[in-house]
Amino acid sequence: MISSMAAYIATHMSQIAAQTAAHIGISLLALAAACCIGIPCGYAASKSAGCEAVISAPFEMLRVIPSLAFLVLLIPVMGTGTAPAVTALTILAVPPVLLNTIVGFRTIPAFMLESARGIGMTERDLLFRVKVPAALPMILAGVRTALVEVIASAALAAKIGAGGLGEIIFTGLGLNRADLLVLGGVLVAVLSLGSGWIFDAVSRSVLKYKYV
């Protein structure tokens, strides 16, 4: 099997590179959309339990639907291709970003806010100079979780013509080739784990004060 996988890689290198690029592109689009939705909504939800229930409930309900089933449900509305895949992955990615953002803002020590107000900070200064930096580690943890989940789940996007490394897996299923199934799974796993490691390195660089 290993020789078959090596032979496939050698003869399809450019195709695998294009599939990897498509896989990363779809995942990053979904992650960016999830951050644009999850972080502002998480900040708003952190202000009250009632607001949290209203904002988080829809995403939690949608998350119950399996990713593949959600992709299929989107086909009559959005057709096939990148758009429905990104939409489904965004819905998958929003909850961890949203929930971690809520926790991040709610766990800011009260004395920090009181001290900032005591030295005359405006609410805008308080948000960007105190609240966001204090909540950032928890927010980034949620983004990392979402990133790993999205990259792992993006393999399903190939089922509706969005491309990515899932094409190798579905080709293996169609041809009954175990080597392609294993190769596709390994590539997705490596990409998912590798993205997590890279994100950790970037987070440590951004949050240098935590590691001093």
C-alpha positions as CSV (number, residue, x, y, z in Angstrom):
1,M,0.0,0.0,0.0
2,I,2.8,2.4,0.9
3,S,4.4,1.9,-2.6
4,S,1.0,2.6,-4.2
5,M,0.6,5.8,-2.2
6,A,4.1,6.9,-3.1
7,A,3.5,6.2,-6.8
8,Y,0.3,8.2,-6.7
9,I,2.0,11.1,-5.1
10,A,4.8,11.0,-7.6
11,T,2.5,11.0,-10.6
12,H,-0.1,13.4,-9.2
13,M,2.0,15.9,-7.4
14,S,0.7,19.0,-9.2
15,Q,-2.9,17.8,-8.7
16,I,-2.4,17.2,-5.0
17,A,-0.8,20.6,-4.6
18,A,-3.9,22.2,-6.3
19,Q,-6.2,20.2,-4.1
20,T,-4.3,21.2,-1.0
21,A,-4.5,24.9,-2.0
22,A,-8.2,24.6,-2.6
23,H,-8.7,22.9,0.8
24,I,-6.8,25.6,2.6
25,G,-8.6,28.3,0.7
26,I,-12.1,27.0,1.6
27,S,-11.1,26.5,5.2
28,L,-9.6,30.0,5.6
29,L,-12.7,31.6,4.0
30,A,-15.0,29.8,6.4
31,L,-12.7,30.6,9.4
32,A,-12.6,34.3,8.4
33,A,-16.4,34.4,8.1
34,A,-16.8,32.6,11.4
35,C,-14.5,35.1,13.1
36,C,-16.4,38.1,11.6
37,I,-19.7,36.6,13.0
38,G,-18.5,34.9,16.2
39,I,-16.3,37.6,17.8
40,P,-18.7,40.6,17.5
41,C,-21.7,38.4,18.5
42,G,-19.7,36.9,21.3
43,Y,-18.9,40.3,22.7
44,A,-22.6,41.3,22.5
45,A,-23.7,38.0,24.1
46,S,-21.2,38.5,26.9
47,K,-23.2,41.4,28.2
48,S,-26.2,39.4,29.4
49,A,-27.4,35.8,29.7
50,G,-30.6,36.6,27.8
51,C,-28.6,38.0,24.9
52,E,-26.4,35.0,24.9
53,A,-29.3,32.6,24.6
54,V,-30.7,34.5,21.7
55,I,-27.4,34.7,19.8
56,S,-25.9,31.3,20.5
57,A,-29.1,29.1,20.3
58,P,-29.4,29.2,16.4
59,F,-25.8,28.2,15.9
60,E,-26.0,25.4,18.4
61,M,-29.2,24.1,16.7
62,L,-27.6,24.2,13.3
63,R,-24.5,22.5,14.6
64,V,-26.5,19.4,15.5
65,I,-27.0,18.7,11.8
66,P,-24.1,16.6,10.4
67,S,-21.8,18.5,8.0
68,L,-22.5,16.2,5.0
69,A,-26.3,16.5,5.6
70,F,-26.1,20.2,5.8
71,L,-24.1,20.4,2.5
72,V,-26.7,18.3,0.8
73,L,-29.5,20.5,2.2
74,L,-27.8,23.6,0.8
75,I,-27.6,22.3,-2.7
76,P,-31.2,23.2,-3.7
77,V,-30.6,26.7,-2.3
78,M,-27.0,27.5,-3.3
79,G,-26.2,24.8,-5.8
80,T,-22.8,23.1,-5.8
81,G,-19.3,24.4,-5.5
82,T,-17.5,26.7,-3.1
83,A,-20.3,28.8,-1.7
84,P,-22.4,26.1,0.0
85,A,-19.2,24.4,1.3
86,V,-18.0,27.7,2.9
87,T,-21.4,28.3,4.3
88,A,-21.6,24.9,5.9
89,L,-18.1,25.1,7.3
90,T,-18.8,28.6,8.6
91,I,-21.8,27.4,10.6
92,L,-19.5,24.6,12.0
93,A,-16.8,27.1,13.0
94,V,-18.9,29.8,14.6
95,P,-19.8,28.1,17.9
96,P,-16.3,27.6,19.3
97,V,-15.4,31.2,18.3
98,L,-18.6,32.5,19.7
99,L,-18.5,30.6,23.0
100,N,-14.8,31.3,23.7
101,T,-15.4,35.0,23.0
102,I,-18.2,35.1,25.5
103,V,-16.1,33.3,28.2
104,G,-13.1,35.5,27.4
105,F,-15.0,38.8,28.0
106,R,-16.9,37.5,31.0
107,T,-13.8,36.4,32.9
108,I,-12.0,39.7,32.7
109,P,-11.1,40.6,36.4
110,A,-13.3,43.4,37.7
111,F,-10.3,45.2,39.2
112,M,-8.8,45.7,35.8
113,L,-12.0,47.4,34.5
114,E,-12.2,49.5,37.7
115,S,-8.6,50.6,37.5
116,A,-9.0,51.5,33.8
117,R,-12.1,53.6,34.6
118,G,-10.3,55.1,37.5
119,I,-7.5,56.6,35.3
120,G,-10.1,58.1,33.0
121,M,-10.3,55.7,30.1
122,T,-13.3,56.1,27.8
123,E,-15.5,53.1,27.0
124,R,-13.7,52.8,23.6
125,D,-10.3,52.8,25.2
126,L,-11.6,50.3,27.8
127,L,-12.7,48.0,25.0
128,F,-9.6,48.1,22.8
129,R,-6.9,48.6,25.4
130,V,-8.2,46.4,28.3
131,K,-11.1,44.1,27.4
132,V,-9.8,42.8,24.0
133,P,-6.2,42.2,25.1
134,A,-7.5,40.4,28.3
135,A,-10.0,38.3,26.3
136,L,-7.7,37.6,23.4
137,P,-6.1,34.3,24.7
138,M,-9.5,32.7,25.1
139,I,-10.7,34.0,21.7
140,L,-7.6,32.6,20.0
141,A,-8.2,29.3,21.6
142,G,-11.7,29.2,20.1
143,V,-10.3,30.2,16.7
144,R,-7.8,27.4,16.9
145,T,-10.5,24.9,17.7
146,A,-12.5,26.1,14.8
147,L,-9.6,26.0,12.4
148,V,-8.8,22.4,13.2
149,E,-12.4,21.4,12.9
150,V,-12.9,23.2,9.6
151,I,-9.9,21.8,8.0
152,A,-10.8,18.2,9.1
153,S,-14.4,18.7,7.8
154,A,-13.5,20.5,4.6
155,A,-12.8,17.1,3.0
156,L,-16.6,16.7,2.7
157,A,-16.6,19.8,0.4
158,A,-15.4,17.6,-2.5
159,K,-18.7,15.8,-2.4
160,I,-20.4,18.9,-3.9
161,G,-17.7,19.9,-6.3
162,A,-15.8,22.4,-4.1
163,G,-12.5,20.6,-4.5
164,G,-9.9,20.0,-1.8
165,L,-8.2,16.9,-0.5
166,G,-11.5,15.2,-0.1
167,E,-11.4,14.5,-3.8
168,I,-8.7,11.9,-3.1
169,I,-10.9,10.2,-0.5
170,F,-14.0,10.1,-2.7
171,T,-11.9,8.9,-5.7
172,G,-10.7,6.0,-3.4
173,L,-14.3,5.2,-2.5
174,G,-15.4,5.2,-6.1
175,L,-12.6,3.0,-7.3
176,N,-12.5,0.9,-4.1
177,R,-8.8,1.8,-3.6
178,A,-7.8,1.6,0.0
179,D,-4.5,3.3,-0.7
180,L,-6.2,6.5,-1.9
181,L,-8.5,6.4,1.1
182,V,-5.6,6.2,3.5
183,L,-3.6,8.8,1.5
184,G,-6.4,11.3,1.6
185,G,-7.1,10.8,5.2
186,V,-3.4,11.1,6.1
187,L,-3.1,14.3,4.1
188,V,-6.1,15.9,5.7
189,A,-4.9,14.8,9.2
190,V,-1.4,16.2,8.6
191,L,-2.9,19.5,7.3
192,S,-5.2,19.8,10.2
193,L,-2.6,19.1,12.8
194,G,0.0,21.2,11.0
195,S,-2.4,24.2,11.0
196,G,-2.9,23.8,14.7
197,W,0.8,23.8,15.3
198,I,1.3,26.9,13.1
199,F,-1.5,28.7,14.8
200,D,0.0,27.9,18.2
201,A,3.3,29.4,17.1
202,V,1.6,32.5,15.8
203,S,-0.5,32.8,19.0
204,R,2.7,32.6,21.2
205,S,4.2,35.4,19.1
206,V,1.1,37.6,19.5
207,L,0.7,36.8,23.2
208,K,4.3,37.1,24.2
209,Y,3.4,38.5,27.6
210,K,1.8,35.2,28.5
211,Y,5.1,33.3,28.0
212,V,7.5,35.7,29.7
